[in-house]
């Protein structure tokens, strides 16, 4: 009984369960999807920075602190600048993002908020101007996948912990 209680506590954050730990097979299936989507994005020619910009923008829209932390670090490792990361939430109001990046970000936003049909149509039309079919599909899949991970982390209340001292 004590071991069961310890295991249950290890899968909780306050009154929330970590759904990834509570249902590891389902979570591993999501990780498998993410692996397939990462390969699809690479095959479509999306560079790592663009993928991380999509991950970050969707995570901003969803308010997922855990995923913002993970993907900010990933974007920096991929060579993204702190300046562009700092203004990503207002990407439309800058000249720091290419037409291709802007199209991908608009499409990711439309994927995250699909109920806005007009925005979705505008984003898709914009994407058609600068992205090919494979790239459009890959961006949508990246956005779908990070949306799923955002929900896992938000509903589990995954903490953002202080980085260990070096």
NORQUI-V302260 format. One record per residue. RES is the residue in one small letter. SS is DSSP state (H for helix, E for strand, C for the rest). PSI is psi in radians with two decimals (* if undefined). Layout:
<<RES/SS/PSI> <RES/SS/PSI>>
This chain:
<<x/C/-0.75> <x/H/-0.74> <x/H/-0.70> <x/H/-0.73> <x/H/-0.79> <x/H/-0.76> <x/H/-0.77> <x/H/-0.72> <x/H/-0.60> <x/H/-0.31> <x/C/0.28> <x/E/2.67> <x/E/1.69> <x/C/-2.14> <x/C/0.06> <x/E/2.53> <x/E/2.61> <x/C/1.79> <x/H/-0.47> <x/H/-0.63> <x/H/-0.61> <x/H/-0.60> <x/C/1.24> <x/H/-0.55> <x/H/-0.72> <x/H/-0.74> <x/H/-0.73> <x/H/-0.57> <x/H/-0.69> <x/H/-0.71> <x/H/-0.70> <x/H/-0.69> <x/H/-0.78> <x/H/-0.69> <x/H/-0.77> <x/H/-0.69> <x/H/-0.71> <x/H/-0.76> <x/H/-0.71> <x/H/-0.76> <x/H/-0.77> <x/H/-0.76> <x/H/-0.57> <x/H/-0.18> <x/C/0.23> <x/C/2.17> <x/C/2.85> <x/H/-0.64> <x/H/-0.77> <x/H/-0.74> <x/H/-0.76> <x/H/-0.59> <x/H/-0.74> <x/H/-0.82> <x/H/-0.76> <x/H/-0.77> <x/H/-0.75> <x/H/-0.73> <x/H/-0.60> <x/H/-0.84> <x/H/-0.64> <x/H/-0.22> <x/C/0.70> <x/C/1.70> <x/H/-0.74> <x/H/-0.87> <x/H/-0.59> <x/H/-0.74> <x/H/-0.87> <x/H/-0.82> <x/H/-0.34> <x/H/-0.81> <x/H/-0.70> <x/H/-0.71> <x/H/-0.74> <x/H/-0.74> <x/H/-0.59> <x/H/-0.15> <x/C/0.12> <x/C/2.62> <x/C/2.64> <x/H/-0.53> <x/H/-0.88> <x/H/-0.67> <x/H/-0.63> <x/H/-0.47> <x/H/0.15> <x/H/-0.67> <x/H/-0.40> <x/H/0.64> <x/H/-0.55> <x/H/-0.41> <x/H/0.22> <x/C/2.95> <x/C/0.34> <x/C/-0.21> <x/C/2.45> <x/C/2.92> <x/H/-0.68> <x/H/-0.80> <x/H/-0.75> <x/H/-0.72> <x/H/-0.74> <x/H/-0.72> <x/H/-0.74> <x/H/-0.72> <x/H/-0.68> <x/H/-0.71> <x/H/-0.73> <x/H/-0.57> <x/H/-0.62> <x/H/-0.59> <x/C/1.18> <x/C/-0.24> <x/C/-0.34> <x/C/1.50> <x/H/-0.67> <x/H/-0.80> <x/H/-0.65> <x/H/-0.77> <x/H/-0.74> <x/H/-0.76> <x/H/-0.71> <x/H/-0.72> <x/H/-0.74> <x/H/-0.75> <x/H/-0.70> <x/H/-0.49> <x/H/-0.51> <x/H/-0.15> <x/C/2.52> <x/C/3.10> <x/H/-0.75> <x/H/-0.71> <x/H/-0.73> <x/H/-0.83> <x/H/-0.76> <x/H/-0.75> <x/H/-0.78> <x/H/-0.75> <x/H/-0.68> <x/H/-0.81> <x/H/-0.73> <x/H/-0.78> <x/H/-0.78> <x/H/-0.57> <x/H/-0.75> <x/H/-0.79> <x/H/-0.64> <x/H/-0.78> <x/H/-0.70> <x/H/-0.85> <x/H/-0.71> <x/H/-0.85> <x/H/-0.41> <x/H/-0.24> <x/C/0.85> <x/C/2.26> <x/C/2.65> <x/C/1.99> <x/C/2.72> <x/C/2.42> <x/C/2.48> <x/C/2.50> <x/C/2.52> <x/C/*>>
